[in-house]
Amino acid sequence: MKLFFSPLACSLASRIALYEAQAEVSFVEVDLRAKTTEHGEDYLKLNPLGQVPLLELEPGEYLSENGAILQFIAERHPEAQLTPQDATGRARLREWLSFIGTELHKALYNPLLDEKAPPEAKAYALEKSARRLGHLEERLKGREFLLDRFSVADAYLFAVLNWSSVTPVNLSAWPQVRAYHAALSRRPSVERAFREERARYAEQHPH
């Protein structure tokens, strides 16, 4: 497999999951502004939306969308136990992947990170953050993970919550969320993935 990624983007979640699964995979960095790969390929020919992550399953066969890729990794490597085994548990996993993808990633953080988003759009997104993060805060009370054990949903949530450091989202207002994020950062697969991508990002953004 081959993962197309951009440092510290949501593709970080797929890298974490792949490390958890000890999967055989190679990585190709994508310049999201130029829409080219590190090898000079036109990335839009691989993914017309120009987004990461993109997973090449075998030569010429690609899978896009974070939620789909994370579930594929979990199902392809059942020994890593990155998805619940029972039907209800898998439904809960999809529930949290949907919440993270729509309510946090797209609705909250995307407008705050978008340089072209008007101030009104950013203010509106931030206004909605209290209910969304409050819901997450309640879920994490007394819990180490979103489900009964570490899953691909935790990998995705860690990647998204990272963006709080470069947006007006203040996790200090949500102690359970902040503690959860800090604890996950010490997990070996998470620490390795974040360290590697942060180094790549720092090389490209020295200031």
N, C-alpha and C positions, 0 to 999 in steps of 0.2 A: 504494500500500500504506500501511497504518497500523499502527504498532507500539505496543501497550499495554505499558507498562514501569513499574517502580518503581526509583527511584535506587539504584544499586549492588547490585541484586538480580541474579540470573543472567541477566535480560534484557539486561544490559550486553553479553553476548556477541553477541546479535542486533544491537545497535546497532553494535558493532565490525564485524561482517560486512557490514552495510548500508553503512557508510562505506567499507570496503574495495572493495565492489562499485560504489560511487558511485551507489547506487540512489535513485530518487525515492520518498521516503517521508515521512510525517508521524508525529509522536509524541504519544501521549496518556498522561499520568501516571496511575497507579492508586494509591489509598490502600489498602494491603493490609489494614489493620486495619478500616477502615470498609467496605471492598469497594465503593468508589465511584470513578468517574473524576474527573479534574479539572474535568469539565463537569457533575458531579452525577449522572451516570448510575449505575444499579444495575449494577455490574460482573458480578454473578452471573448476570444475564440474558445476558451475552455469553459468559462462561466459568463454568459451574456450579461448577468447582473453586476459583474465586477466585484463581488463580495467574497469574503472569506468567512468560514473555512470552506474548502472544497477537498473532497477525498477521492483520490484515484484508486478505485478498487482493483482494477487491472488495466493494462494499457488500453486507453480509449474509453473506459467506462468510469463515469464520475458520479459522485453523490454530493449534493449541496444541502444547505440548511442545517444549522447547528443541531437542532433537536433530532433530526433524522440521523445525522452522523454519529451523535453521541449514543443513540439507541443501537445503531448498527455495531459500533465498537463493543458495547456491552453484550449484545447478543452473539457476536462472533467470538467473544472470549468469556464464556459463562463461568470459567474457573475463577475469574477476577471478582465475580459477584457484584458487578456494578449496576445490576438491575434486580428488583425483587423477583422471586420465582413464582409467586402466586398471582392470579389474575387481578385481584384487588390491589396488590402492591404495585403491579405494573401500571394500573390505571392511576394510582397516586403519583407514580413517577411522571407519567405524561401530564398530569395535572400541574405538577410543579415546574416541569419544563415549559409548559405553556405559559404559566404565570411569569416565570423569569423572562421568557422571550418576548412576551407582549407587554406586560405591565411594567417591567423594569427596563429591559434592554431597549425596546422600541419606543415605549411611551414616555419613559422618564429620562434615561441617559442619552439616547440619540439626539434629541433636541438640544440638550445641554452641551454636547460635544460637537455639534454641527456649527462650523464657523459661519455658515450662511443663514442659519436660523435667525429670524428676527427676535428682538428682545421680548416681544409679547409671547412668542412661542416658548421661549425658555422660561419665562415667568409662569406661564400656564402649566408647563410640565412640572416645575418645582412645586407649584401649588398643590398638585395631585400627589406629591411624594409622601405626605404624612399618612394617608390612608393605606397606601401600598406598603410602605415600610413598617407601619403599625401592624398590618396583617402578618408580615414576616416576623416581626418582634414577638408576637403572640405565639406563633408556631414554634419558635426556637427556645421558648422558655423551658428549661429543664432538659433540653435536647442537645446532643452533640452534632447530629446531622438532620437533614430535612426528613429523611425516612429512618428506618431502624438501624441502618448502617450506611457507610459512605456509598454514594451512588453518583452517576453521571450528572444528576441534578445539582449536587454539591460542587462539582467541577465547574459547571456553567455559572452557578451563583457566585462562586469565588471570583471568576473572571469579570463578571459584571460589577460586583461591588468594588473591585479595584479602581473603577473609574471615579469613585467618590473623591479620590485624592486630587483629581484635576477638574472637579465640578463643584458647584455650591452645595452638594449633598453632604451634610454633616452627620456622620455615623455616631458621633458622641451623643446624639439625642436618642440613639437606639442601642442601649448597652448590650442587649442580647445579640443583636446583629453584629455589633463591633467585636464582641468576644468570640463569636462564631467565626468571623472572618480571620481574626488573629490566630485562632487555634488551627484553622485549616492551613494557614500559611506555613505552619511547622510540619505539616504532613510531608513525608519525603517526596512523593510524586509532585505535589504542588510546589514545594520549595524548589525542586530541580527545574520544573517548567518555568516558573516565574523568574528564577535567577537567569536562566538562559535567555529568555525573551527580553528581560529588562536590560541585559548586556547588549543585545542586538539593537534595542531601541536607543540606548545611550550612545552607541556608535553613530547613529544617524541623526541624533538630536543632542549634540554636545553642549548646547546651552539650555 
